[in-house]
Amino acid sequence: MSEHTYTILVVDDALITRTTLAALLEKPNYRVEMAEDGIQGIEMAKRINPDVILLDVMMPHMNGYDACRRIRSDPQIGEVPIILITALDDQDAKLNGLVAGADDFLAKPFDSLELEIRLNTLRHVDRYRHLVNERAK
């Protein structure tokens, strides 16, 4: 039995951030897709149905908070776990993200071990959610 390919959508306007995250996530059973802004990220999420979205907070056209709110309000992708990526390290930024619907935060610059741990935690939570839903049927 083959393992599930874990699709990660990286949404960030900075090419260096997208390529850095793609390099950190270069692992067996991971597939990384990328979008340049919130609008493109939402459209891509609807197309590929990712397992998790890494979403930058500060982007042109639509910031990460607004993109997070729009994702959460969409029945097709509203349950996808979202990790906000931010250089902002203050309490207000984190609270705004939680209010918008984020599941977790990742501070820039990235620590590869922290990224892996956060992704593993979300995978476990998602697996438990699926088990609960299956048992409820």
C-alpha positions as CSV (number, residue, x, y, z in Angstrom):
1,M,0.0,0.0,0.0
2,S,1.5,3.3,-1.0
3,E,1.6,6.3,1.3
4,H,-0.6,9.4,0.5
5,T,1.2,12.2,-1.2
6,Y,0.9,15.2,1.0
7,T,0.2,18.3,-1.1
8,I,1.4,21.6,0.3
9,L,0.3,24.9,-1.2
10,V,2.8,27.7,-0.6
11,V,1.3,31.2,-1.0
12,D,3.9,34.0,-0.9
13,D,4.7,37.0,-3.1
14,A,8.4,36.6,-2.5
15,L,10.1,34.2,-4.9
16,I,12.9,33.6,-2.4
17,T,10.4,32.5,0.2
18,R,8.6,30.1,-2.1
19,T,11.9,28.5,-3.3
20,T,13.2,28.3,0.2
21,L,10.1,26.5,1.4
22,A,10.1,24.3,-1.7
23,A,13.7,23.2,-0.9
24,L,12.9,22.6,2.8
25,L,9.9,20.5,1.8
26,E,11.7,18.4,-0.8
27,K,10.8,15.0,0.7
28,P,9.3,11.8,-0.5
29,N,5.5,11.9,-0.5
30,Y,5.4,15.7,-0.4
31,R,4.2,17.7,-3.4
32,V,4.7,21.4,-3.3
33,E,2.6,23.8,-5.3
34,M,3.1,27.6,-5.3
35,A,1.1,30.7,-5.7
36,E,2.2,34.3,-5.8
37,D,-0.6,36.0,-4.0
38,G,-3.8,35.4,-2.0
39,I,-6.1,35.5,-5.0
40,Q,-4.0,33.0,-7.0
41,G,-3.6,30.9,-3.9
42,I,-7.4,30.6,-3.3
43,E,-8.0,29.7,-7.0
44,M,-5.2,27.1,-6.9
45,A,-6.5,25.6,-3.6
46,K,-9.8,25.0,-5.2
47,R,-8.1,23.3,-8.1
48,I,-5.7,21.1,-6.3
49,N,-7.4,20.6,-2.8
50,P,-4.1,20.8,-0.8
51,D,-3.6,19.0,2.5
52,V,-2.2,22.2,4.0
53,I,-1.7,25.8,3.0
54,L,1.4,27.9,4.0
55,L,0.1,31.4,3.7
56,D,2.1,34.6,3.9
57,V,0.6,37.4,5.9
58,M,2.0,40.5,4.1
59,M,1.2,40.3,0.3
60,P,-0.1,42.7,-2.3
61,H,-3.7,42.5,-3.7
62,M,-4.9,40.5,-0.7
63,N,-3.1,40.0,2.6
64,G,-2.9,36.6,4.3
65,Y,-5.6,37.4,6.8
66,D,-8.1,38.2,4.1
67,A,-7.1,35.2,2.1
68,C,-7.5,33.0,5.2
69,R,-11.0,34.4,5.8
70,R,-12.0,33.7,2.2
71,I,-10.6,30.2,2.4
72,R,-12.5,29.5,5.6
73,S,-15.8,30.7,4.1
74,D,-15.5,28.5,1.1
75,P,-17.2,25.1,1.6
76,Q,-14.9,23.4,-0.9
77,I,-11.6,24.3,0.8
78,G,-12.7,25.7,4.2
79,E,-11.4,22.8,6.2
80,V,-7.8,22.8,4.8
81,P,-5.3,23.5,7.6
82,I,-3.6,26.9,7.2
83,I,-0.2,27.9,8.6
84,L,0.3,31.6,8.4
85,I,3.9,32.6,7.5
86,T,4.9,35.9,9.0
87,A,7.8,38.1,9.9
88,L,5.5,39.8,12.4
89,D,6.2,38.4,15.8
90,D,3.8,40.4,18.0
91,Q,0.7,39.2,19.8
92,D,-1.7,41.3,17.7
93,A,-0.5,39.6,14.5
94,K,-1.0,36.2,15.9
95,L,-4.4,37.1,17.4
96,N,-5.5,38.5,14.0
97,G,-4.4,35.3,12.3
98,L,-6.4,33.1,14.8
99,V,-9.5,35.3,14.3
100,A,-9.1,35.0,10.6
101,G,-9.1,31.2,10.9
102,A,-5.4,30.2,10.9
103,D,-4.4,26.9,12.5
104,D,-0.8,27.8,13.3
105,F,2.0,30.2,12.6
106,L,5.5,30.0,11.2
107,A,7.9,32.8,11.8
108,K,10.4,34.0,9.2
109,P,13.3,33.1,8.9
110,F,12.3,29.4,8.8
111,D,13.6,26.7,10.9
112,S,13.3,23.4,9.0
113,L,12.8,21.3,12.1
114,E,10.0,23.6,13.3
115,L,8.4,23.5,9.9
116,E,8.5,19.7,9.8
117,I,7.0,19.4,13.4
118,R,4.2,21.8,12.6
119,L,3.3,19.9,9.4
120,N,3.4,16.6,11.2
121,T,1.1,17.9,13.9
122,L,-1.4,19.1,11.3
123,R,-1.2,15.8,9.5
124,H,-2.0,13.9,12.8
125,V,-4.9,16.2,13.6
126,D,-6.3,15.8,10.1
127,R,-5.9,12.0,10.3
128,Y,-7.9,12.0,13.5
129,R,-10.6,14.3,12.0
130,H,-11.0,11.8,9.1
131,L,-11.2,8.9,11.5
132,V,-13.9,10.6,13.6
133,N,-15.8,11.4,10.4
134,E,-15.6,7.8,9.2
135,R,-16.8,6.5,12.5
136,A,-19.7,8.9,12.6
137,K,-21.1,7.5,9.3
